[in-house]
Amino acid sequence: MQALAPGDARAFWAAADALVAASQVLLDRPRGTAHPRYPDVIFPLDYGYLAETRSPDGGGIDVWIGSGPDRYVNAVVITLDLLKRESEIKLLLDCTPEEQRIILALHRIGAQSALLVTRPVAT
């Protein structure tokens, strides 16, 4: 398997930003609310999805909305759920490093596994 060239990574982040810019971000689970099926799980940040997009679970592409003022994608969480036997990618919009750690921990509960991929800071 050949490694990605640096330009490929830049293209990914640019495509993610373009997708967010061209989509309406719909907030369906505000910070502090309980998960509809798992009431012990409280959403630590605003959570929603991109309207008119598609994820492997049939819903829109999931987004975590951080405390930053912008809506650019600065990280993604790749999840695997062994019970549901599914995977997803979730876009993190302007999340601080601490918010990224909180989100990652949330996606590592029970039979879930997750990987955080952060966007390199431009120099």
trRosetta pair geometry for C-beta under 8 A, 3 or more apart (Angstrom, degrees):
i j d omega theta_ij theta_ji phi_ij phi_ji
4 8 4.0 -116 -172 74 106 140
4 9 6.0 114 123 -46 132 82
5 8 5.1 108 58 -7 69 101
6 9 5.8 -53 -159 32 44 110
6 10 6.6 41 148 -16 71 104
7 10 5.5 -54 -149 38 38 112
7 11 6.2 43 152 -24 68 104
8 11 5.5 -52 -149 34 32 114
8 12 6.7 38 151 -23 63 100
9 12 5.6 -48 -153 28 35 114
9 13 6.7 27 154 -12 66 103
9 120 7.3 55 136 5 137 118
10 13 6.0 -57 -149 40 34 105
10 14 6.1 33 153 -18 67 110
11 14 5.7 -55 -143 40 30 112
11 15 6.2 33 156 -21 65 106
12 15 5.8 -59 -150 36 27 110
12 16 6.4 28 153 -20 64 105
13 16 5.5 -50 -147 34 34 114
13 17 6.4 35 153 -18 65 103
13 73 6.4 -161 -151 83 72 107
13 119 5.3 97 -115 -126 135 116
14 17 5.7 -53 -149 37 32 111
14 18 6.3 33 151 -20 65 106
15 18 5.5 -53 -146 37 32 113
15 19 6.3 36 154 -22 65 104
16 19 5.8 -53 -150 33 30 113
16 20 6.6 27 154 -15 64 105
16 73 4.0 -65 132 41 124 160
16 76 7.4 -120 -118 -62 152 119
16 91 6.2 167 -166 -122 114 123
17 20 5.8 -57 -150 39 32 109
17 21 6.1 31 154 -20 67 110
17 72 5.4 -6 -114 -141 106 84
17 73 5.7 -132 -69 19 64 97
18 21 5.7 -55 -142 39 30 112
18 22 6.1 17 160 -9 65 113
19 22 6.1 -66 -144 44 25 102
19 23 6.1 8 160 -10 63 123
19 50 6.7 10 149 -160 97 169
19 53 7.1 67 -178 -102 113 138
19 61 7.4 6 149 52 134 161
20 23 6.0 -74 -140 44 26 104
20 25 7.1 17 -158 -66 86 109
20 50 6.7 -112 -109 -100 56 128
20 63 7.5 107 -113 -104 108 143
20 71 5.8 -164 154 141 128 100
20 72 7.2 158 72 -123 149 33
20 73 6.0 171 -22 -42 142 99
20 91 6.8 -162 -73 144 116 157
20 93 6.7 147 -140 -101 149 115
21 71 7.8 142 -81 97 61 110
23 50 3.9 20 144 -167 154 106
23 51 5.7 168 -173 50 89 70
23 52 6.6 -158 -129 59 94 90
23 53 6.0 -10 -117 -36 147 117
23 61 8.0 0 169 48 176 115
24 50 7.3 133 69 -159 44 57
24 51 4.2 5 62 21 97 131
24 52 7.7 72 30 14 92 100
25 48 5.9 98 172 90 79 135
25 49 7.8 173 -152 90 56 24
25 50 6.3 -37 -99 -99 58 62
25 51 7.7 -125 -69 -7 12 87
25 63 6.1 -68 -138 65 106 155
25 65 7.0 105 167 -82 141 123
25 71 6.7 -133 -26 -150 150 138
25 93 7.4 -3 -117 -40 151 167
26 48 4.9 -167 94 -180 52 124
26 49 5.7 -16 60 62 97 71
26 50 7.5 143 16 -119 85 12
26 51 5.3 94 -25 -58 117 94
26 60 7.2 81 41 57 118 162
27 30 6.2 54 160 -78 118 73
27 46 5.4 -38 -134 -175 118 114
27 47 7.5 106 -148 72 69 32
27 48 4.2 -92 -103 -62 36 137
27 65 7.0 -43 -99 1 105 148
28 47 7.2 -57 63 101 71 75
28 48 5.1 123 10 -119 74 77
28 49 6.9 -2 7 10 120 93
29 33 5.6 -142 -166 72 70 123
29 35 7.4 14 -141 -104 142 54
29 43 4.9 147 144 -56 109 161
29 46 7.4 149 90 -161 61 48
29 47 4.2 -16 71 66 110 103
29 48 6.8 -174 30 -71 72 58
30 33 5.2 84 64 -11 74 120
30 43 7.0 143 98 81 29 136
30 46 5.6 -23 -134 -113 50 81
30 47 8.0 -141 -68 30 11 69
31 43 5.9 -125 -118 111 34 96
31 44 6.7 -15 -140 146 87 24
31 45 5.3 -29 -94 -147 102 21
31 46 5.1 -52 -34 -53 87 61
32 42 6.4 -14 -152 -180 30 109
32 43 6.7 -39 20 70 22 81
33 42 7.1 167 88 -151 22 70
33 43 5.5 6 58 28 72 114
34 38 7.7 -145 174 95 88 53
34 39 4.5 16 174 -145 141 62
34 40 7.6 63 -145 -3 109 11
34 41 6.8 108 -159 74 67 55
34 42 5.7 -45 -95 -97 59 66
34 43 7.7 -165 -96 -5 10 82
35 38 4.3 5 84 60 133 82
35 39 6.7 -137 61 -79 72 25
35 40 7.9 -23 37 57 108 46
35 41 4.0 16 -3 77 129 109
35 42 7.6 -117 -15 -76 78 22
35 43 7.0 126 -64 -48 71 87
38 41 4.3 36 108 11 113 115
41 106 7.3 101 -157 -155 108 101
41 109 7.4 -174 -102 60 117 167
43 46 7.4 62 143 -109 128 18
43 47 5.2 -116 -147 1 134 122
44 99 7.7 178 119 -141 115 74
44 102 5.0 -113 109 154 161 132
44 103 7.3 -140 63 -72 121 61
44 106 6.7 -146 7 -58 119 138
45 64 5.4 63 88 -171 132 96
45 65 6.2 -171 154 66 106 58
45 66 6.4 -26 -153 -98 147 43
45 67 7.7 -110 -127 -42 111 77
45 95 7.2 -13 -126 -114 172 110
45 99 5.9 67 -68 -156 143 113
45 102 7.3 122 -23 96 108 128
45 103 6.8 -35 22 -73 130 103
46 64 7.4 131 82 -165 57 51
46 65 4.0 -27 80 56 109 116
47 62 7.1 -10 -173 -167 93 99
47 63 7.3 166 -155 87 50 52
47 64 5.8 -21 -104 -106 76 63
47 65 7.2 -154 -75 11 27 85
48 62 7.5 165 99 -150 29 57
48 63 5.6 -16 71 61 73 95
48 65 6.8 21 19 -24 103 117
49 53 7.2 -148 166 57 94 107
49 55 7.7 -97 -141 -18 122 127
49 59 6.1 -95 -117 147 165 106
49 60 3.4 117 153 86 126 113
49 61 6.0 143 -159 71 84 39
49 62 5.3 -46 -97 -98 84 43
49 63 6.2 151 -107 11 26 86
50 53 4.3 32 92 8 107 136
50 60 5.2 -162 64 171 54 116
50 61 4.6 0 31 57 112 98
50 63 6.2 89 -42 -27 82 123
50 91 7.7 35 -32 32 119 138
51 60 6.2 -44 -96 -113 21 153
52 60 7.3 31 27 -111 20 113
53 60 4.7 81 62 -152 85 80
53 61 4.3 -41 115 0 140 100
54 58 7.3 -35 -154 -147 88 27
54 59 7.8 151 -141 94 47 22
54 60 7.0 -57 -81 -113 26 41
54 61 7.4 23 64 -44 20 80
55 58 7.1 -34 72 34 74 21
55 59 5.4 -10 41 71 113 68
55 60 6.4 49 -11 124 103 17
55 61 5.2 143 -65 -91 99 49
55 62 6.5 32 -75 -13 157 82
55 88 5.8 23 -178 -135 124 105
55 89 7.8 -155 -134 47 102 69
56 86 6.2 173 112 -165 122 106
56 87 6.7 40 48 73 158 63
56 88 6.1 -143 40 -93 106 72
57 86 6.1 73 -80 170 92 155
57 88 6.4 -22 -16 -82 111 122
59 62 7.5 51 101 -58 119 85
61 89 7.5 -19 -150 84 98 86
61 90 7.9 158 173 -121 72 43
61 91 6.4 42 147 -4 112 114
62 88 6.5 45 19 157 126 135
62 89 8.0 177 50 99 93 43
62 90 4.3 -40 94 -118 111 90
62 91 7.1 167 95 24 55 71
63 90 6.8 167 -94 -173 23 77
63 91 4.7 -25 -108 71 81 95
63 92 7.4 156 -160 -92 66 21
63 93 5.6 28 -177 -18 115 115
64 77 7.6 48 -2 6 132 124
64 90 6.2 59 -16 151 97 117
64 91 7.4 -164 27 94 68 47
64 92 4.9 -14 63 -114 107 70
64 93 6.7 -174 86 22 53 75
64 95 6.1 20 110 -67 112 137
64 99 7.5 169 143 156 125 110
64 103 5.3 -4 -116 -112 173 142
65 71 7.7 -26 -131 -118 94 88
65 93 5.1 -15 -115 63 57 118
65 94 7.6 11 -164 54 57 90
65 95 7.9 162 157 -70 15 89
66 74 7.7 -37 11 40 151 121
66 92 6.4 52 -37 175 113 88
66 93 5.9 -160 14 90 86 58
66 94 4.5 -144 63 98 114 62
66 95 3.2 -169 -74 -89 132 52
66 96 6.0 160 -169 -5 128 62
66 99 4.9 129 -125 102 100 163
67 94 7.5 -123 65 121 34 96
67 95 7.6 75 16 -128 66 48
67 96 6.2 -13 45 -16 105 110
67 99 6.5 -178 3 -57 95 146
68 74 7.8 60 23 -2 157 144
68 93 7.8 -142 59 135 105 65
68 94 3.1 -121 67 164 122 112
68 95 7.0 -109 2 -53 109 15
68 96 6.8 150 -46 -54 96 74
69 94 7.0 -118 50 173 32 159
70 93 7.8 -139 110 173 63 85
70 94 4.7 153 71 -82 73 140
71 93 5.0 -12 -151 -168 61 127
71 94 6.3 -77 -93 -8 25 119
72 93 6.9 136 64 -149 24 71
72 94 6.0 84 47 -61 67 89
73 76 7.0 17 180 -60 116 86
73 91 5.0 -65 -119 -164 114 108
73 92 6.7 100 -154 65 67 54
73 93 6.3 -48 -92 -95 52 60
73 119 6.8 125 116 -48 73 138
74 92 6.1 -70 63 100 72 98
74 93 7.5 94 12 -151 84 20
74 94 6.0 89 -2 -93 123 32
74 95 6.3 -157 65 40 112 70
74 118 6.8 -2 150 -156 74 77
74 119 4.8 -109 -156 29 49 122
75 92 4.1 -5 68 51 89 133
75 95 6.2 -70 35 55 118 115
75 100 5.3 48 44 -118 169 124
75 116 6.0 -6 -179 -171 126 91
75 117 6.3 159 -160 84 72 50
75 118 4.5 -28 -102 -108 102 61
75 119 6.1 -119 -68 -6 50 81
76 89 5.4 -5 -179 -173 124 100
76 90 6.6 151 -162 74 68 47
76 91 5.8 -33 -106 -105 84 49
76 92 6.4 -158 -84 7 29 89
76 116 7.7 161 84 -153 43 48
76 117 5.0 -7 58 58 88 102
77 89 7.2 157 80 -157 46 51
77 90 4.6 -10 57 56 96 103
77 92 6.7 84 -17 -42 91 110
77 103 6.0 -133 -48 134 148 113
77 104 6.2 -165 -115 -93 120 67
77 107 5.6 134 164 17 139 164
77 114 5.3 -1 -177 -173 104 120
77 115 7.1 154 -157 75 56 43
77 116 5.6 -25 -101 -98 76 65
77 117 7.7 179 -86 20 28 73
78 87 7.0 5 179 -176 82 108
78 88 7.6 -178 -151 91 47 43
78 89 5.4 -19 -102 -103 69 77
78 114 6.6 155 79 -156 48 64
78 115 4.7 -11 56 57 101 97
78 117 6.7 45 -13 -9 106 112
79 87 6.1 170 89 -152 58 61
79 88 5.0 -1 53 55 105 83
79 89 7.6 180 16 -85 76 28
79 90 6.7 38 -12 -7 115 109
79 107 5.0 -104 -102 -171 116 126
79 112 6.1 -24 -164 -165 105 107
79 113 7.2 147 -157 81 56 48
79 114 4.7 -19 -102 -101 72 93
80 86 7.8 180 -148 96 48 37
80 87 5.0 -20 -98 -99 65 93
80 112 6.9 151 82 -157 53 56
80 113 4.6 -7 59 59 103 97
80 114 7.3 -168 22 -74 67 47
81 84 4.1 21 108 39 126 106
81 85 7.1 -62 94 -8 78 17
81 86 5.4 2 50 57 105 76
81 87 7.4 -178 15 -82 71 42
81 111 6.3 71 -167 104 62 94
81 112 5.1 -22 -102 -101 72 81
82 85 6.9 22 -167 -78 32 55
82 111 4.1 -111 54 170 100 109
82 112 7.4 -151 9 -80 78 30
82 113 7.4 60 -31 -4 99 101
83 110 7.3 -23 -13 139 131 121
83 111 4.4 112 -26 68 95 151
90 103 7.7 -146 103 173 135 127
90 107 7.6 -159 23 -80 141 148
92 95 4.3 -59 174 8 114 131
92 99 7.6 150 -163 117 122 107
92 100 6.2 53 -169 -103 167 86
92 103 6.5 173 -100 58 121 170
95 99 4.0 -131 -169 98 95 123
95 100 5.1 127 118 -60 121 75
95 103 6.8 -22 -163 -9 161 139
96 99 4.6 97 49 7 76 103
96 100 7.0 -132 95 -7 41 86
97 100 5.5 -51 -148 33 33 116
97 101 6.6 35 153 -20 64 101
98 101 5.7 -51 -152 33 34 112
98 102 6.5 35 150 -19 65 104
99 102 5.6 -52 -148 35 35 114
99 103 6.4 35 154 -18 66 105
100 103 5.8 -55 -148 37 30 110
100 104 6.3 32 154 -20 65 107
100 116 5.9 97 171 -153 106 142
100 118 6.8 24 -152 -89 161 109
101 104 5.7 -54 -146 37 30 113
101 105 6.4 31 155 -20 64 106
102 105 5.9 -55 -150 35 29 111
102 106 6.6 32 151 -22 63 106
103 106 5.6 -54 -152 32 32 115
103 107 6.6 18 155 -8 65 108
103 116 7.7 113 87 -99 100 115
104 107 6.1 -67 -152 43 31 102
104 108 6.5 22 153 -18 66 114
104 114 5.7 -169 -151 104 66 125
104 116 4.6 -49 -89 -51 128 122
105 108 5.7 -66 -148 38 33 109
105 109 7.7 58 152 -49 60 85
106 109 6.4 -30 -170 -15 38 114
107 112 5.5 -119 175 144 56 135
107 113 8.0 9 138 123 86 15
107 114 3.6 65 113 -49 116 156
108 112 5.9 -142 -120 98 20 94
108 113 6.5 34 -121 -127 74 36
108 114 5.3 -108 -63 27 78 102
109 112 5.8 29 58 39 54 118
